[in-house]
Amino acid sequence: MPALIEDGRAKVNLTLRVVGRRVDGYHDLESVVAFADCADRLTLVPGSKLTLETTGPLAKDCGEAADNLVLVAAQLLGERVPDLKIGSFTLDKVLPVAAGIGGGSADAAAALRLLAGLNGLALDDARLLDVALLTGADVPVCLASRACDMSGVGETLLPLSIPKMPCVLVNPRVGVATKAVFEGLGLRSGELLVGASDVIQATAWPEPGASLEDWVEALALASNDLEAPAMRIQPVISEVLAALNATNGAWLARMSGSGSTCFAIYENTAEAQRAAQKIQLDHPLWWVHAGVLS
């Protein structure tokens, strides 16, 4: 069989509200998630052995192959699907790791899509969805790889219709441990961060067909609750946000996920390109991408 290929697109949390910490230690969230046009690329050559090779500019940041979420997801699926067809994966790594844009989760989701295609599984197969959530909280939304309102611990996804959003993504090449950021919130087991009425009240996002301006206005009323603890751990995040806010035409700048990647939304792609060029010139060691969220 020929090689199969899937892209693992960068996930961007346009908003992120921490509802509280559950008694099992996990945190309940509510987040508007979009996907960027930059991605890792995962190739699968069908075969009798499950292996993973990493290539690309950021391959050295991937750590041990045995710990990679691509293999973790594949092994978990193999435990649930008898005689699962497998093969050799090659990951072309271009997205920064521990960056708040779901790079590892997107890679795992791409692996699940590849294995689903190879084995004739539907993407809504319960076993696939079960493995996605077991692999990581961001894997289910990355499996769908489309704009959603994500809630719970990542298992509840409500599709959203958002306009194309010209954007700039910036990562200062400093990783942030997600666990440390959540610990920085200081929530006790079973503690809510918001009132009960806020928990049960669904957020009303713009209707399908709404303009970019409408969306930016709605997003500006929300926030990312993890920004403050992430900045305490890595103060450079505030520098990244300041750099984005200082560019011409930045409508909204915010951190994604648990950091350290930040983004800004612009009126058009030309402004986004100019902003990215300025930031890259001023900070040549930072990872910068100008593109579109959708």
C-alpha positions in Angstrom: 0.0 0.0 0.0 1.2 3.6 -0.6 2.1 5.8 2.3 -0.8 7.6 4.0 -0.4 11.2 5.1 -2.3 13.5 7.6 -1.5 17.0 8.9 -1.6 17.8 12.6 -2.8 21.4 12.6 -1.9 23.8 15.4 -4.7 24.2 17.9 -5.4 27.8 19.2 -7.5 28.5 22.2 -9.2 31.8 21.4 -10.7 31.8 24.9 -10.1 29.5 27.9 -12.2 29.6 31.0 -11.4 27.3 34.0 -14.7 26.4 35.5 -13.1 24.5 38.5 -11.2 21.5 39.7 -13.0 18.2 39.9 -12.7 15.8 42.8 -10.7 13.5 40.5 -8.1 16.3 40.1 -8.9 17.2 36.5 -10.0 20.7 35.6 -13.3 21.5 33.9 -12.8 24.0 31.1 -14.7 25.9 28.5 -12.8 27.1 25.5 -13.3 28.3 21.9 -10.8 26.5 19.8 -9.8 27.2 16.2 -7.1 25.7 14.0 -4.2 27.3 12.2 -2.8 26.7 8.8 0.6 25.5 10.1 0.9 21.9 10.9 3.1 18.9 11.6 2.9 16.2 8.9 2.5 12.5 9.8 3.1 9.8 7.3 2.2 6.1 7.8 3.7 3.3 5.7 1.6 0.1 6.5 3.6 -2.7 7.9 3.9 -5.4 10.6 5.8 -3.3 13.1 4.7 -0.1 14.9 7.6 2.4 14.8 8.1 6.2 14.8 10.8 8.3 13.2 10.9 12.1 13.8 12.3 14.5 11.2 12.0 18.2 10.5 13.4 21.4 12.1 12.1 20.6 15.6 12.6 16.8 15.7 15.2 17.2 18.4 12.6 18.6 20.8 10.3 15.5 20.6 12.1 13.5 23.3 12.0 9.7 23.4 10.0 8.1 20.7 8.5 5.6 23.1 6.9 8.5 25.0 5.5 10.2 21.9 1.7 10.5 21.8 1.6 9.1 18.3 2.8 5.7 19.6 0.7 6.1 22.8 -2.5 6.6 20.8 -1.6 3.7 18.4 -1.0 1.3 21.2 -4.2 2.2 23.0 -6.2 1.7 19.9 -4.5 -1.6 19.3 -5.7 -2.7 22.7 -9.3 -2.0 21.7 -9.4 -3.1 18.0 -8.6 -6.7 17.3 -5.9 -7.3 14.6 -5.3 -3.5 14.2 -3.4 -2.8 11.0 -0.3 -0.7 11.9 2.9 0.4 10.3 5.8 2.8 10.4 5.1 6.5 11.2 7.3 9.4 10.2 6.6 12.7 11.9 7.9 15.9 10.3 8.0 18.2 13.3 7.6 21.9 12.7 5.4 23.0 15.6 7.1 24.0 18.9 6.5 21.6 21.8 5.1 22.4 25.2 3.7 25.5 23.5 0.0 25.6 24.2 -1.0 24.8 20.6 -1.6 21.1 20.9 1.3 20.0 18.8 1.6 16.6 20.4 -2.1 16.2 20.6 -2.5 17.1 16.9 0.1 14.5 16.1 -1.7 11.8 18.1 -5.0 12.8 16.4 -3.4 12.6 13.0 -2.2 9.1 13.9 -5.7 8.1 14.9 -7.1 9.4 11.6 -4.5 7.5 9.7 -5.1 4.2 11.6 -8.9 4.7 11.2 -8.5 5.1 7.4 -6.2 2.0 7.2 -8.6 -0.1 9.3 -11.9 1.1 7.9 -13.0 2.8 11.2 -15.4 5.7 11.2 -14.0 8.8 12.9 -17.0 8.7 15.3 -16.2 5.1 16.3 -16.6 4.9 20.1 -13.2 3.2 20.5 -11.4 5.9 18.6 -13.1 8.7 20.7 -12.2 6.7 23.9 -8.6 6.5 22.9 -8.4 10.1 21.9 -9.5 11.3 25.4 -7.3 8.7 27.2 -4.3 10.0 25.2 -4.8 13.6 26.1 -7.5 16.3 26.8 -6.8 18.1 23.6 -6.7 15.0 21.3 -10.5 14.8 20.8 -10.8 18.4 19.5 -7.7 17.8 17.4 -9.2 14.6 16.0 -12.1 16.7 14.6 -9.6 19.5 13.7 -12.3 22.1 13.3 -13.5 25.1 15.2 -15.4 24.1 18.4 -16.6 25.2 21.8 -14.8 22.6 23.9 -15.9 21.9 27.5 -15.6 19.4 30.3 -12.1 17.9 30.3 -12.1 18.1 26.5 -14.7 15.5 25.7 -17.7 17.8 24.9 -17.4 19.5 21.5 -19.9 21.9 20.0 -19.0 22.8 16.4 -18.8 26.5 15.7 -18.9 28.4 12.4 -16.2 31.1 12.5 -14.9 33.4 9.8 -11.3 33.0 8.6 -9.2 35.0 11.0 -5.9 36.5 9.8 -3.4 35.9 12.6 0.1 35.8 13.9 1.4 33.1 16.2 4.5 33.7 18.3 6.4 31.3 20.5 9.5 32.5 22.4 10.9 29.0 22.2 10.4 28.5 25.9 8.3 25.5 26.9 5.7 25.7 29.7 4.6 22.6 31.6 0.8 22.4 31.6 0.7 20.8 35.0 2.7 23.6 36.6 0.3 26.2 35.1 -2.8 24.5 36.4 -1.1 24.1 39.8 -0.5 27.9 39.7 -4.3 28.5 39.8 -4.2 27.0 43.4 -7.6 25.3 43.1 -8.4 22.7 45.7 -10.1 19.4 44.7 -13.8 20.1 44.1 -13.3 23.9 44.1 -15.2 26.0 41.5 -13.5 29.1 40.0 -16.8 30.6 38.9 -20.3 30.9 40.3 -22.9 28.1 39.9 -25.0 30.3 37.6 -22.0 30.9 35.4 -21.4 27.1 35.1 -24.9 26.4 33.8 -25.2 29.4 31.6 -24.1 28.6 28.0 -22.0 31.2 26.3 -23.7 32.7 23.3 -21.2 33.0 20.5 -22.0 34.7 17.2 -24.3 33.0 14.8 -23.1 31.4 11.5 -22.2 34.0 9.0 -21.2 36.6 11.6 -18.4 38.9 10.6 -14.8 38.9 11.9 -15.5 42.1 13.7 -18.5 40.4 15.5 -16.3 37.5 16.6 -13.4 39.7 17.8 -15.9 41.8 19.8 -17.3 38.6 21.4 -13.9 37.1 22.1 -12.6 40.3 23.7 -15.3 39.9 26.4 -13.7 36.6 27.4 -10.1 35.7 28.4 -7.6 32.9 29.0 -7.6 32.1 32.7 -4.2 30.4 32.4 -2.4 33.6 31.2 -1.6 34.9 34.7 -0.2 31.7 36.2 1.7 31.0 33.0 3.3 34.5 33.1 4.4 33.9 36.6 6.2 30.8 35.5 7.6 32.3 32.2 7.6 36.1 32.3 8.7 36.2 28.6 5.0 35.5 27.7 4.2 39.1 28.7 7.0 40.3 26.3 5.4 38.3 23.5 1.9 39.8 24.2 3.5 43.3 24.3 5.2 42.7 21.0 1.9 41.5 19.4 0.0 44.4 20.8 2.6 46.9 19.5 2.1 45.8 15.9 -0.2 47.8 13.6 -3.7 46.4 13.2 -3.7 43.9 16.1 -7.3 43.6 17.1 -6.9 41.1 19.8 -3.8 39.5 21.4 -3.9 36.6 23.8 -2.1 33.5 25.0 -3.2 30.1 23.7 -3.7 27.1 26.0 -1.3 27.0 28.9 1.4 28.9 26.9 3.8 29.9 25.9 2.5 30.6 22.3 0.5 33.8 21.9 -1.6 35.0 19.0 -3.0 38.2 17.6 -5.9 38.6 15.2 -5.8 41.1 12.4 -8.2 42.7 9.9 -6.5 41.2 6.9 -3.6 38.9 5.9 -1.4 41.8 4.7 -1.4 43.3 8.1 -0.7 40.0 9.7 2.3 39.4 7.4 3.7 42.8 8.1 3.3 42.2 11.9 5.0 38.8 11.7 8.0 40.3 9.7 8.4 43.1 12.3 8.3 40.6 15.2 10.7 38.2 13.5 13.1 41.1 12.8 13.0 42.3 16.4 13.2 38.8 17.9 15.1 36.6 15.5 15.1 33.6 17.9 11.4 33.5 18.4 9.2 31.1 16.3 6.7 33.3 14.3 4.0 32.2 11.9 1.6 34.5 9.9 -1.5 32.7 8.6 -5.2 32.1 9.1 -7.3 30.6 11.8 -10.5 28.7 10.8 
